[in-house]
Amino acid sequence: MTNVPSIAVTCGEPAGIGPELLAMLAQRHAEQRSPARLVFVGDRVLLSERAQRIGLALLYVDYDPASFAPKTAIEVLHKPVTVQPAPGHPDPTNAQSVLTMLERACDGCTAGEFAAMVTAPVQKSAIEDGGIAFSGHTEFLAERTHTRRVVMMLVGGDATAPLRVALATTHLPLKDVAAALTRDGVRTALEIVARELKATFGLAEPRIAVCGLNPHAGEGGHLGREEIDVIGPAIVDARTQGHNITGPIPADTVFVPNIARRYDAIVAMYHDQGLPVLKAASFGHGINITLGLPFIRTSVDHGTALDLVRDPALARTADPGSLFAAVDLAIHLAKTSRA
């Protein structure tokens, strides 16, 4: 039917900035003739209305797996919302419809219908307020695909020397992080990162640095023993598999640019240990990628921008750079995996 990869792009929180960003992506697709088949997954009416709201006249057509639409059109796999929300005001009634959208894209990737999945941001609180337990895309996709362990990694910085930051834990309260770190869990995370850097990113001998949990990486046990009892032994275990891993290194040292450049990835112990550094370096153009899934999944590095999307004039100024980068990386990785 076509030799270009099909990429499923979910619209995210219906009241968030996702539909506007997808409209900007559709505009770029029409102008530049993207080397992929983009399929938007979401409410067709919502997507059309929000595109018009920011002044974009786009050709959205119904997705038909058996018929490839012209490259000037964007195909929409229609997954209706329960209620049409006001921009910037999430409605918990839409919680299940958001999950249905994610399920369809995920299942399509698992079945080989799509080569990759790109996700716009969701509003976790709105899903929780709708009575559904939801920690985030990363955990949801792992459960949906019956994947025992996945790793969240963000990519940003200079294209010639990218900063890649992976997380040993993801969306946990800070008070729960130390208890969640186990020798086996950290070792598994390190092995997933090493494997994916080779298989997905094409790095023959990836160099990985590992952060300590505590200030000064525990300072020999005086500021905590996690480095001695958990992280250090996990690094030793991973090294026995032939991986080039250094650490634990104090987080306030390893992210110094001259040091960070020595490594192909840095593994942080928790969300706000690693991601503030990456976002400071490349916010709005960073990429979130889930390692360990049976398919490629990338995402934006930002949230739903509810304050921004309430005002059409401000919504027009939203920066689509992170979504563009996430789509471009998904296409690149999909083509690489086919080679």
C-alpha positions, 0 to 999 in steps of 0.5 A: 500500500505504501512504503512510508511508516504510519505514525499514530499521533494522539491528541491528548487532553481534549481541553489542552493544547494538544489539538492546536499543536496537532493542527500546526503539525498538520499544516507542516505536513501539508507544506513539507510533504512529511515522509510518513503517513500521519494518523491523528487519533482523537475526536474529528469535530474537536480537532477541526474546530480547534484548528479553525480557532487558531486560524488554520484551514486544514483538510482532515479526512477519515482514516481508512487503513486500506486507502492511503490519503493524499499527503496534503491531507491528515487522516483522523481515526475518530475517537469521540469525546463524551462532551465537547470541553471548553478550551482550558477547562478539562472535563472529567467526564472525558476521562474514559474517552481519553483512555479509549484513544490511547488504547486504540493507538497502542493496540494499533502499534502492537498489531503492526498497523502503526510503526510508532505512537506519538502522544500529546500531553494528557491531564492526569488530574482530569483522568483521576477526577473521572474515577480512573487510576492513571499515573501517566502514559509510561505506566499506562502503556506498560500495563496495556502491553503487559511489559514488565518494565519500561524506562522513561527517557527524555532527549534534548540539547544540541543535536550533535551532542544530545543530552539523554536523561533516563529515570530509574523511577517515574511518577512517584511522590518524593517521599516514596522514591527511596523505598521504590529503588531496589538493586534488581529494579535499578539494574533492570533500568540500566540494562534497558537503557543500554539495550535501547541505546544500541538497538534503537539509537544505533550506538555500538558501545553506549556510555552511561552515567548513573546519579546517586540518590543523595547529596554528594552520592551519599558521601560514603554513607554519611548522607544515606546508604542507598548508593552503597546498598542499592545503586552501586551493587546494581551498577556492578551487576549491569557491568557484568553484562558488558555494559559501560556504566559509571557511577554513582555520581553526584547529580550536581556533578554529572550534569555539568556540561563538560562532564555530561558530554562524556556520556551517551545517557545519564540515569537519574534516580527520580523525576525531578532529579534529572528532568529539570536539567534537561528542560532547562537546556531544551524546553519546548524542543525536548522529546520523551521516549519510552524505552522497553515497549514492543513499539516506538513511543515518543512524546512532548516534553511539556504539559497541557498548557491550560492557561495558554489554550484558554485564549485563542490569541495565546494558543496561536503562539504555542510552540509546536517544536517539541511535538515536531521533534517527537514526530521526526524522531518517531519517523527516524526510528521507525525507518531505522527499525525497518532497515 
